[in-house]
Amino acid sequence: MATAASAQTGAVQFDEEKWEKKDERKKFLTMKYGQHQLKLIQKRLKVEFWLDIKLRDMFEIEVSFHITIQ
């Protein structure tokens, strides 16, 4: 926020503490999963991808992706 003194000089000064607190909070808001939980998710994904590959091999399914950009 601009202070009264800065209004007289025409310069804009912001409250640095307010911005620092906002940046501090941002760190915690963006963290969704802990490291242990991420490891479990990665293991689960590896198993799902392996299963997908094996099922495609068993049923002889070929996958091709066609992407068109308009």
matplotlib code that plots the C-alpha trace (Angstrom):
import matplotlib.pyplot as plt

x = [0.0, 1.1, 2.0, 0.9, 4.5, 4.8, 1.6, 3.2, 6.4, 4.7, 6.7, 4.9, 6.2, 4.9, 4.9, 7.6, 6.5, 3.1, 4.6, 7.1, 4.3, 2.4, 5.4, 5.8, 2.2, 2.6, 5.2, 2.7, -0.3, 1.4, 2.6, -0.1, 1.6, 4.4, 7.5, 6.3, 2.9, 4.6, 6.7, 3.6, 1.9, 4.9, 4.9, 1.2, 1.7, 4.6, 2.3, -0.6, 1.7, 3.1, -0.4, -1.5, 1.4, 0.8, -2.9, -2.2, 0.3, -2.2, -5.0, -2.7, -3.9, -1.9, -2.2, -1.5, -2.1, -3.2, -3.1, -4.3, -3.7, -6.1]
y = [0.0, 3.5, 5.6, 9.2, 10.4, 8.8, 10.5, 13.9, 13.0, 11.2, 8.0, 4.7, 2.6, -0.8, -2.6, -5.2, -7.3, -7.9, -9.3, -11.5, -13.0, -13.7, -15.4, -17.5, -18.7, -19.6, -22.3, -24.2, -23.7, -25.2, -28.3, -30.9, -34.3, -35.3, -37.1, -40.5, -40.0, -39.1, -42.3, -44.4, -42.6, -43.3, -47.0, -47.3, -45.6, -47.9, -50.9, -49.4, -48.8, -52.3, -53.8, -51.6, -52.8, -56.5, -56.3, -54.6, -57.4, -60.1, -58.8, -57.5, -54.0, -51.3, -47.7, -44.8, -41.2, -38.7, -35.2, -32.4, -28.8, -26.3]
z = [0.0, -0.6, 2.5, 3.1, 2.7, -0.7, -1.8, -1.2, -3.1, -5.9, -5.3, -4.6, -1.8, -0.8, 2.5, 2.1, 5.1, 3.5, 0.3, 2.2, 4.2, 1.0, -0.6, 2.6, 2.4, -1.3, -0.4, 1.7, -0.5, -3.6, -1.7, -2.2, -1.4, 0.8, -0.5, 0.9, -0.8, -4.1, -4.0, -3.5, -6.4, -8.6, -7.7, -8.5, -11.8, -12.8, -12.0, -14.0, -17.0, -16.8, -16.7, -19.6, -21.7, -20.9, -21.7, -25.0, -25.8, -24.8, -26.9, -29.7, -29.5, -31.2, -30.0, -32.2, -31.4, -34.0, -32.9, -35.1, -34.2, -35.6]

ax = plt.figure().add_subplot(projection="3d")
ax.plot(x, y, z, "-o")
ax.set_aspect("equal")
plt.show()
